[in-house]
Amino acid sequence: MNMRWIKLYRYEMELVHPFRTHAGIVRMREGILVQVVDEHNREGWGEGVAFTTPFYTHETVQSSWDMLTEHFIPVLKQWNIQHPTDIARHLTIFQGNQMAKAAMEAAVWDLYAKQQQKSLSKLIGGTKGEIAAGVVLGLQDDIEKLLPLYKEAGYRRFKLKVQKGKERNRLELASRYVPTDELMFDGNGAYDEQDMDHLLSLDDLGLMMIEQPFRPGDYYLHAQLQKRMKTPICLDESIESYNDADQALRFQSCQVINIKIGRVGGMTEAIRIHHLCASKGVPVWCGGMLETGISRAHNIALASLSNFTIPGDISASNRYWHKDVIVPEVQLIKGMIHVPHRNGIGYDVNKAFLSTITTDVYFHEFK
């Protein structure tokens, strides 16, 4: 692929509204952008979506930065990279650090698509020209104010962050504004076996799904709940690889899987999980990480695959950002997001704006 150099940008961006989860409030989003350039000055862009603190997975922005600068990038030139999947294969020599791996692989996918003069969507086998959008409401969000606005804008799936023990009131309030079959809540692994009956008591709400009620990796408890519950269980944090997805399906731990490119280690693994779920008749949707438009563009390409039949966490840029790092920004039109036809991810990076939010850089030239 003849990569000449790679550059990392550490950034900070302020959210339009603080986003509150069970683990705390996010006001400023810190992250990493990855730029790869070839001998013809074609650029590929990716994004590291770990958070500042390890409240979602063990990874952080700093750990991703360290892995990229001290381990992944220095050995990249030693590998014969002909295709982005080669990156994924070589990175298996390193344990964990899925989000750091995904960041580097994403930039290479974008560059490779541009070298092949194809959109990333078409390159990976996407079949959709547009995708349905979903939206997430944090604990601090005013349901009565925001849900009617989001419904009017055309969003087709509504995910609520909840507090354990107070779910019903929040969900019943939300159901005044949106149908329950478009409504779900995210457990974020906050429940345990003693909460089984409590979760079962919410079955009568007729929700679209319940996401990750138990701790990551507890396929047994999720399977026990799913056996007794009509409401589909969706796994999120439990799925960090193809093998995790395969195990979850074998245990019948869920009826839906949320695929996040960063969480599973990159586009290559995300596509494998999509194909596995499609072969088993299990629908999937694309999760979000409060990311910039660069990662969102990769998500749009992924969600154009045929088995992404549930609206994901792919919202318009202005849902989270006063200004995004891409042009044009991601826009919502009658509840749908256009899948770009331009080469690569289909968006340009606003480098002038990027320079205003960058807090650190790393540059490595391949010689």
N, C-alpha and C positions, 0 to 999 in steps of 0.2 A: 504493500500500500504506500510505500515511500513517504513515511511521516518524517517531516523535518524537525519539528519542535512541538512541545506541549507546554501549556501555561495554565496555572491554577489561579483563580480569583476567589479570595475569601470576601464575602459580602455581608452587609447588614441592611435589612429593609424593614420599615415600619408597616405593620398591618393596618388596614383601614379601621378595623375594630379588634381589640384584644380578643384572643381566642382561649376560652377556658375549658379545660378537661378535668378529669378526676385527679390529675397529677399536678395541676397548677395552671398559670395563665401565661400565654405567649403574647407578648406585645411587639417585640422585635424578632424578626426571623433572621438567624445567622445561617449561612450555608456556603457551599463551594461550587463554583462553576469551572468546568474543564474545557479548554480549547485545544484542539489538535489541528495542525496545519501541514499540508503536503507540499511537494516540490512545485506545484502549480498555484500555490497560495489558496487552495480550497480549504475551507474551515469546517471542522466538526465540533459540535458543542454538546456537552453533557452536564449533569448536575448531581452533586452529592447531597442527599436529602436528610442526613442525620441531623438531629437537633443538638442544641448546645449542651444539654444535660441528657443522661441516659434514661429518660422516663419511658420511652417507647421501646427501644431495644438497647443492647449494651453499647451500641456505637454512639459517638458524639462527633461534632464537627472537628474537634481537635484530634480525635483518634483517626478519623478519616484522612485528615490532612497529613498526619504522621505516616499512615500506611501508604498513601499515595507518593509522598515525597521521599520517604526513606526505603520503601520496599518495592512498590509496583512500578513506578516510573523508571528508576535506575536500571531495572532488568528488562524493560520493554524492548530495547534495541536488540537484545540477545535472541529474541523470538522471531521466527519467520511468520509475520502476520500477513496473510493473504485475504482474510475474511474476518469480520468481527467475532464470529464464533471461536476463532483461534485465541482471542483474548480470554474468553470465558474458560476455555480448556486449559490454557497455561496458568491462569490465576488459581486453579484448584490446588496448586502446591501450597497456597496460603490458606490457613484456617479462618473461617468466619469473615468478618468485615465485609458483609454483603453490600452495604451501601457505598463503601469506597470502591469496591469492584465494579458496581453498577455505574458509578459516575464515569470511570475511565472507559468502560465498554460502550456507554451511551455516546460519548464523543466520537468513538471509532465507527459506530453504526451510522451516525449522521454523515461523517466524512465519506464512508464507503458508499452510501446512497448517492451522494453528490458525485462521486467518481463514476458511478454506474449510470448517472443521469436519470435517477428514479426517485420518486417520493419514498420516504421511509415506509409509509403504509403499504405501497405496492411491493416494495422490496421484501417485506416480511409476509406477504400474502393477504393483506387487508382487502376486504370486499365492500366496505361501506363508504359512501360519499359524505355521510354525516352521522353523528352519534348523539344519542339522547343524553342530556345532562342531569346530574343530581347535585344536591347541595347539602352541606353539613352545618348544623347549628350547635354552637358551643353552649356551655351551661349558662353563660351570662347573656345569651341572645334572647331578645324579647320575641317570643313565639307569636303573640297576638299582633305585633307590628310587622314582623318580617315574613312569616309564612304566607299571608295574603299577597305580599309583594313578589315573593319567589314563585308562588303558584301562578300569578298573573304573568310573570316573565317566561313561564313555560317549563320550569324545572319539573322533572317527572319522578324524582325519588328524593325523599327527605329523611336525612339521618340526624337523630338527636343524640347529643351527649346527655347522660342522665346521672343522678345520684342514686346509689343503691337504697332501696326502700321508698323512694319518692318517684319511681318511674311512672306509675299509673296516672297520677295527677298530671304530669307533664305530657304524657302521651294522649290522654283523653282531651286535654286542652288543645293539643295539636290536631286531633282528629276533627275538631270543629272547622278546620280550615282546609285540610287535605284528606283524601280517602285513606283509610287505614292500610289498604293494599299498596300504597305508595310510601308508607311510613315504617321506619325501623329505628332501633336504638342500638348504640354501641356499648357493650359491656366492658370493653378494654381490660378483660381478664380480672375484673374486680370481685367476682363471685367465687364461692367455694361450694363444697358438697352440701354444707348445711343450708345453702340457699336454694336447693333444688326445688322444694315445694313452692317457695316464693316465685321462682321463675315460671313454674308450671301454672301458677295462678294468673299469669299474664297472657296465657294462651288464648283466652276468650277475646282478646282485643283484635285478633285477626290481622296481626302485623305482617308486613312484607317479609321480614326476617328479624332475627336477633343476632347481632354480631359479637363473636368472641366473648361469651359470658365468663368462661373459666380461664385459668392461667394458660399461657402458651405451652403447647406440647401435651396437654392432658386430653388425649384422644378418647380415653376411656370415659371420663365424666361427660364430655360432650356427646359421646355415643349414647350414654344412658339417658341424658336429657332428650336427645333427638328421638329416641325410641318412644318416649312418653308424650311427646309434644308434636302438635300439628304444625305449629309455626316453624318455618325452616331455620335451622341454625347455619350461620355463615362463619367460617374461620378466617381470621386475619393474621394476628401475630404468630399463630401456630405454624404458618406456612412460610418457611424460609428457603425451601428448595423443592425440587421435583419429588424427592423421596418423602418429604413431609406431606405433600399433597397426596401421593400414592398411599401412604400409611393412613391418612385421614379418611380416604375413600374406602380403603379395605376395612377399617373399623366402623364405617358408616357413621362417622362423627358429625357429619354435616350434609346439607343438601345444596349448599352454595359455597363458593370460594372467592374471596377477595384477593386479587393478584396486584401486588405493588412491585414495580420494577426494582426499586431500591431494596426492598425487604428480601427479595429472592435472589439478589446478586446480579441482576442485569436482564436485558431484553432476551438474550438467548434462553435463559432458564424460564423466564416468563412465558415465552412462546411454547416451550416444552410442557409447562403446566397447563396452558390453554388447550393444547392438543390432547393431553391426558384427560382433562375434564370433559372435553367434547366427545371423546371416545366412550366415556361412561355416562353421557347424558346429564352431566352436572353443569349448570350454568355458572358463569363467572362474571365479575365486574371489576373495574379498574379503580383501585383505591388511590387516595391523594395524601400528600404530606405537607400541606401548606407551602408548596414549592412555587418557584418562579415559572414564567412561561416556557423556559427551556425544557424543564422536566415535564411540564404540562403538555408540550408538543410531542414528546416521546409517548406520553400516556395516550394522547389522541390517536397516534399511529397504532399503538397496541390495541386500543379499544375498537379499532376498525376490523379486527379479526372476527370471524363469524359467530363464535360462541360467547362473545361479550354481549349477552342479551339483556342484561340489567343495567340501567343507568348508573354510572359510577360517580366518583368524587371529582368529576371534571367540570369545573365551573368556569364562568367568564373571568378574565383577569381582574376586573373591577370588584369582584366578590372579596378579594383579599388585599389588593394593592392600589395605592393611589396612582402609581405608574409602574408598568411592568418593564422587564428588561428586553422584551421582544417587540418587534414591529412587523406587521400589525399586531395588536393585542388579540388575545382569544376573546371572541365575541359570541354571545348567545342570541340566536335568532329563532323565535318561536319554539324555544325549548331545545333547540338542536345546535350542535357545534360542527362547523364545516371541517372536513378532513382535507388538509392542503394537498394540492396536486403538484406543487413545486418540488424541485429536487431536495432531498434530505428531509429535515423536519418541517420545512416549508415556511419558516419564519426567519427574519434577520435579527441579529442582536444589536440593540441600541448601545453602542460602545461609549458614546458620550455620557449617557446616563449610568452605564456600568461603572465608569470611572468615579462617579460621585458616591457610589455605595461600596466601593472596594476598600477593604481594610488591610489586606495583605496580598502579595502575589508570590508566585514561584514559577521560575522559568527553567526549562531543560531542553537543550538542543541535542538532537541525535547526530552523532558524528561517526 
